[in-house]
Amino acid sequence: MRAFWLSCALLSCAITPALAKDPAIHPAVIADPRPDAAYPAGMSAFVIPVEDGAMNAVMYTAAGSGTHPTLLLLHGFPGNEQNLDLAQAARRAGWNVLTLHYRGSWGSPGTFSFGHASQDAFAALQFLQQPSAVAKYRIDTSAIVVAGHSMGGFMAADAAAAEPRVAGLFLIDPWDPAQTVAALATPEGEAVWKAEVAGDLPPLNGATYDSLTGEIKADGAKFDLGRRLAGYGRRPLTMIGADRGIGAMARKAAADAQGANPGTRLMVWPTDHSFSDKRIALADALVRFLAGVAPTMR
């Protein structure tokens, strides 16, 4: 989506990352914890069934006995950047991390659509609260956080707004479909969006430009990031935008969220949509956010 997003009006004033104020980097970002022979860190691959398809999923399990806070980490459209470095940092900090491919994407069975991705994100949240999953992965259901990048940022906000037991929400240059629809009002915007979607379709099964664009045009109330954040309420929320990505979308959505959640934190960093030169800073920001939601001993 880079070409389309760069064609939108971007935020002109970037906010300096937190690391500029605090030079110390969280140890979980740059150092492995002491191994736990009795309860080692691990990784499990499995499938989460959803209606007419399934999600190929991976759970990164934290070391240590007892239950662990757990992060659901959602990738974007189509998901070339999966942010697995963030998953590893969160696990080193004592968190389980569930990652997945939405149905119809990257080999997951089924048909991809934005509506299905929304359902899939919510289904993943419910999976984390199933007794069998809680027991197997030692999940602390009082400390489940959702994070998402780009389209995954919208899906994270959508799922968290629908699930009051989510303890925190962390959005990385999140996509706002409502602002995309507004940009489509111009022939130039529509042409760029059509070209961009065409480039993102190969790893997606059953999706077309018309099907995807029709979804976000047809249901403006559903596909509106600001509304989803307003529905999320007063729980912990941090948004980090990219001024060479879609930071303007993050800024508008954060303003919409402020009415319901004055504690909303927004930062817009001088980087691209993938945070290519801010990966350590991004991991540090995520780990510090998680620590604020549920401190661990790691």
N, C-alpha and C positions, 0 to 999 in steps of 0.2 A: 504493500500500500504506500510505499515511500513517495512515489511520484505524485500521487493524489494529495497526500497530506502536505507535502511541501508546497503544493499550489494554494493551500489555504493560508489565510492571514495568521502569522505566528506571533506569539508574545515577544515583544521587542526587548523587554528588560528581564534578564535572567537573575535568579536568586542564587547566591553563592551556596554550594553544598555545605552541609553541616561539618564536613571534615575540615573546612577552612577555619572554622572556629575551634574545633577540637581535633588536634593533629593525631591523637591516639586512635589507632584502629582496633576494633574489637578483636580479641585474640582468636575467636572462632573463624574470622575471615582469613587469617594468615597462618594459623598453626593448628596442627592436629592435637586433639585431646589425648590424655593418657588412655591407652587401651584398657578395656574392661574384659578380662578373660571369661568371667561368668556370664556377662550380658553384653556381648560385642555388638557393634554397629552392623547393620546388614542391609540387604536389598531383596525385595520380592517382586516378581513380575506376575501379573494375573489379568483377568478380564472381568469387567463389571458389566453385567447385562443391562441394556436399556431398550425397552419396547422392541422396535424393529431392527436393532443392531446391538452393538456392544462397544465398550471403551477399553482399549489396550492401556493398562495402567502399570505404574511402578510405585512401590512404597519404599522410601528410604527410611530405615528404622534407626532410631538413636540408640547409642550405647547406654547401659545403666539399668538397674532394676527399677521396678515400680512403673507407674504410668507416665506418659510423656505428652506434653502439649504437641499439637499436630497442625501442620500447615498444608492447605490445599493450594497448589500452585498451578495456575492456568495459563497456557500459552496463547498466542495470538492467531491471526489469520494470514497465512495458513499455518504458521508455527515453525518457520525456519529457525528463529531464535527461541530455544526452549528454556533458557535461563537455568540450566541445570547446575551452573556454578553457584547460583543462589540456593538451590536445594541442598547442595553439599555444605555450604556455610551454615545454613539453618540446622542441618543435622549435627554438625560439629558443636553447635550451640545447645544441643540437647533436645531438638525438635524432630519428630517424625515429619516426613514430607511425602504427600501423595501427588504424583504428576500423572497426566493422562493425555491421550489423544481422543478428541471428540469423535463420536460415531461418524463414519464416512471420511475420516481424515487419516492420512498416513497409515493406511492398512487396517484401521478399525472397521469392523463390519457395519454396514448400514449406509444411509444417505446423509451427506452433510447439508446442513442449513443453519442459519443463525438461530432459528427457533429450536432446532435439535440441540445445538450447543448450549443454549440456555437451560434446556431440560437436563442435559448431561451434567452441567455444573451443579445443579441442585441435587441430582441423583448421587453425585460423588459426595456431597455433604451428608446425605442420608446414609450412604455406605459407611462413612466414618463414625456413625452413631449406632450402627447395627451391633448387637451384642457379640456376634461372632467376630467381627472385625475389631471391636474394642478389646476383646480378650486376646486375640491373636497378636495384635500389634501394640498392645498396652497403651491405648489411647486415653488421654485425659479429656473427656468430652466437655469439661467446663472451660477448656482452653483450646478451641479450634479457631484458627485464623485463615482467612482466604486472601490470596494475593493473585494478581493477574496483570499481564502485560498486553497492551494494545487492545485487540478485540477481547482478549482474556480479562482485561481490566473491566470492560463492560459486563462480561459474564460473571466476574467475581462480585461486582456491585449488585447485579441482578439477583444472584443466589443469596448473598448476604442479607439483602433487603427482605427476602422471603423467609429467612431462617433466623429468628430472634436469638438463637443460642450461639450464633457466631460471635466470637469475642473481639475480633478486630479485622480491619480491612486495609490492605496495602495495594495501591494501584500504581502501575508503572506506565507512564505515558498512555493513559487509557483512551480508547476510542469512544466517541460519542456518535452513534448512528444518526441521531437527530441533526447534528451539525453537518454530517455527510449529506443527508437529504436536502438541507438548505443549500449546500454548494451545488447540488445537481440542478438547481434552477437555471444555471447558465449553461449554454452549449459547451463552453470550454471545460467547465467542471465535469459535465457528464462525459465528455470525450476522454478526459484524463482518468476518471474513475473506471470507465469501461476498459481502457487499456490496462489499468492496474489490476483489476479483477481477473482479466484474462491471464495475466502472468502468475496469479496466485492459484489458479484452478487445478493445475496438474496433480497435486497430492490430495485433492478433494473429490470424493465420489458422488456423482449425481447432481452436483451444483452447477448452475449456469449464471451468467450475468443477470438474466431476466429474473430468475428465481430468487437470487440473493437481494437484488435491488428492489424487487417487488415486495419482499418481506418488510424491509425497513421503511418503505413508503406507505405500506398498508396499515401498519400499526404504530403510529407515532407515539402513543401513550406508553407502549411497551418498550420501544427502542429509543429511550431518552435517558441518557446517563444522569442528567441532573435530577430527574424524577426518581430514578432508582436510589440515588444517594440521599435524597430527601426522605425516602421511605426507610432507609437504613437507620436514621435517627442519630442518637447521641453516643453511639459506641465509638471506640478509637478508630480514627481514619487518617491515613497519610497518603497523599498523592504526590508523586514525583514526575513532572513533565520534562520534555526535552525540547529546547528551543529550536533545534533543527529537525524536530519530529512533529508532534502534534501538541505541543505545550499550550497552544491557544485553546484547544479543546479541554485540556485539564483545568485551565484557569476558569473558563466559563462554568464547567461542571462544579468546581470547588465553590464558586460564588453561589451557585444554586443550592449547594449542600449547607452553606453557612447558616441559613435560616433555621434549619432543623438541628444543626450540629455546629455550634460556634467554635468547638475545639478542632474542627477540620484543619489539618496542616497541609499546606501546599508549598512545594519547592519546584522551581523550573531551572534545570541545569543547562549549561552550554555544551550540549552534546547531541548526537543523532538519536533516531528513534530506537536503535538497538543498544544505546548506551555503550557504544564500542570502546570509548576511551574513559569510561567511568565505571567499569565493572567492580573494582574494589570498593569504590565509594558507594555504589548501589548495594552491594552485599553488606557493607557496614551499616547502611541506613536500614536495611531490612532486619538485620540481626538486632540492632538497637530497638527497633519498633517491637519486635517479638519479645525482647526482654522486658519492655514496658508493659506488655500485655500479660506475660507469664514468666517471671524470672525463673531460671533454672540454675542448677549447681554446676553445669558444665563450664 
